[in-house]
Amino acid sequence: MTTAATTGPAGDRTDAAAATGTASAADLVARIDEAVAEVRTRCTLRPKAGIVLGTGLGGLAREIAVERAIDYTKLPHFPVSTVESHEGRLLLGTLDGVPVVAMQGRFHRYEGYTLQQVTFPIRVMAALGADTLVVSAACGGMDPLWPAGQLVVLDDHINLLGDNPLVGPNADALGPRFPDMSEPYDRGLQQVALDAALAQGIPLARAVYVAVTGPCLETRAEYRMLRAMGADVVGMSTVPEVIVARHMGMRVCGLCIVTDVCLPDALEEVDVPTIIRVAMEAEPGLTAVARAVIASLG
């Protein structure tokens, strides 16, 4: 994983890990409007769903009938992906007849971005018209019954990032000051995913996701703690995007691939190439389930 200097949309050279700070409520709304306006100059499609494609989960991107692909560097106020396997493009098109906007590569707190920056694209997706978010990720599995490659649909989460993307002045035009999180992952969409997996013979389990900052993987003691807290899978993303999606009233479906088994008493070393390989091997099943969820929106 590398961080490199990049050229932003205005031509200024900035370090990709440098945060610009947290915008005020009015500035945040203005930045969203600027990004949406730029997208609209390139594509007039109004998406029904937003999709976040994480590490090694590019299969769904290949299924989208893309009308326009826009590099993040061309969009005002967008961060730049610095993580291996994250291409850094916004895709607009249709999937099984449903208009979608997809992030081909996401952002993480460990890259040095604020959570407001990490979640900025989600707000742009919602402002473009998406009322549903399908978010995918690679994760570590802490359930001893789940092998590497296991697919899970998220039912709940725990935020251990030590931060929240809603900290700071609230933009009332975007959502309430205190959004309810009793159902962060839509139960109806969970059932669609489970039914689709059953019909296609794809093993799919429900899971609680815990988000940690990273970028190092967890110690044996940390895995024990996370499991005791009630988490089934652990990762370094997803939760901030879900919080912001719910803040803006979007329905959310979370789908993950368990890329490594995290059992404290039998813990083995893992590296990024292995994680990507496992994710790519499992992605056809994830793609099939995600397509069913998206199709249900039509």
Protein Blocks (a to p, Z undefined) as FASTA:
>chain_A
ZZdddddfkopacdfklcebjadfklmmmmmmmmmmmmmmmoccdcfbdcdddehilmmm
mmpccfbdcdfklpghiacdfbehilopacdddeehiacdddediadfknopafklmmmm
mmmmmmnopabdcdddddddfbfkbcghiacddfbdcdfeopafkgccddfklocfbdcf
kbmbafklmmmmmmmmmmnopacddddddddebjbdcdfklmmmmmmnopabdcfehjlm
mmmmmmnopacddddddfbdcdfklcccddfklmmmmmmmmmmmmmmmmmmmmmmmZZ
